[in-house]
C-alpha cells in the first residue's frame, strides 16, 4: 500500500469529505430539503464515496482497496447524475451545480489516479 497510515491522509477521501459537506449544505435548504427521496439518495451517494475509500483501505489488501475505490468512483458518478435532477427541478442553480459537479469530478480524478497507481504497483510486484 502507498505511504498512508490512515485513510484520513488520502486526498481522494478528503475530496469526498468536502463533497459530502457541500451536498449536505445544499440539501438542507429550500425545496431540496423537502424532496426526501432525492435528498436522501444524493446524501447516501456522497457518504458512500468516503465510506468505500475508508473501508477498502482498512481491509489491508491492495486488491480489495482497488475494488472499493471502484465503488467510491461509482458513488461519485451517482452524485453527479443526481445533481442534474436537482438542477432540472430547480433545487439548485447553475452556479451550485457547477461547484458540486466540479467537486465530484475532482473526487473522481483523485480516486481514479489512486486506483491506477495501486494497479501499477500490483503489476510490478
N, C-alpha and C positions, 0 to 999 in steps of 0.2 A: 504494500500500500504506500501511497505517497507520504510525505512527511507530516501528515496531520496527526495530532494527538487526540483531538476531539472533532466531532462533526461541526461544532460551532466555528471552527477555524476555516471551514471550506467556503470559498467565495460563492459558489453556487447556492449553498444553504443560506448564506447571508442575503443573496439576491431574492431568494424565495421568501425569506422572512420579511423583507421590505415590501415585496409584492402582496403578501398576506395582510400586512398593516394597511396598505393602500386600499385593498379590496374591502376590508372591514370598515374603513373610513367612508368610502362612497356608498356602501350598502347600509349604512346606519342612518341615512337621512332621506327625506322626501319620499316619493312613491316607491323607490327601490326597497326601502325598509318594509314596505307592506306587501311586496311580491315575495311571499315566503318561499315559494319553490325555487325561483331563480336566485334569490338572496342566499338561501342555504346551500344550493348547489355550487355556486361560484365560490362561496366561502370554503366548502369542503374541498373543492378542487385546489384552491390556493394552499390550504393547510396540507394537502396531500403532497405538494411539492417538497416542502421541508421535511415532512414525516418520512417520505420514502428515502430521501437522502440520508437522514439520520438512521433509519432502520437498516438500510443497506450497509452503511459504514460500520454500525455496531455488530454486524454479523461476522466481521473479521475475516471475510473471504472475498477475494477480488472478484471472482465470478458472480457472486451474489450481489456485491456492491454495484457492479456493472448493470445487472438486471434491474436493480432498484433505481438506478439512475435513468434507465429507460422509462420506468413507471413515472418518475418525477417529471421527466420531459413531457410525457403524455398528459400529465395533470396540468402542466403549464399551458399546453396546447388547448386543453379543455377550458381553462380560464380565458384564453384569447377568443375562443369561439363564443363563450357566454358574454363576453364584452360586446360583441356585435348585437346580441339580443338586447342587452341593456341600452346600447346606443339607439337601436331601432325603436325601442319602446319609449325613448325619451328619458330614461332614468339617469343617464349621464350625457354630458355634452361632448362635442368633438375633442375639446382640449383634454378632458378627463380620459376619454377613450384613448387618445394618443399617448398620454402619460402611462396609463395602465398597460396598454398594448406594448409600449416600449419596455416597461419593466418586465413583462412576461417574456419578451424576446431576449432581453438581457439574461434572464434566468436560463432560458433555453440554450443560448450560446455557451454559457458557463457550464451547464450540465453536459452538453454535447462535447465540449472541449475536454472536460474531466474524463468522460467516458472514453473518448478516443485515446487519451493519454494512458488510461488504465489498460485498454485493449492492446495498445502498442507495447506496454511493459510486459503484459502477459505473453505476447507472441515472442518477445526477446528472451524469455526465461528458459 
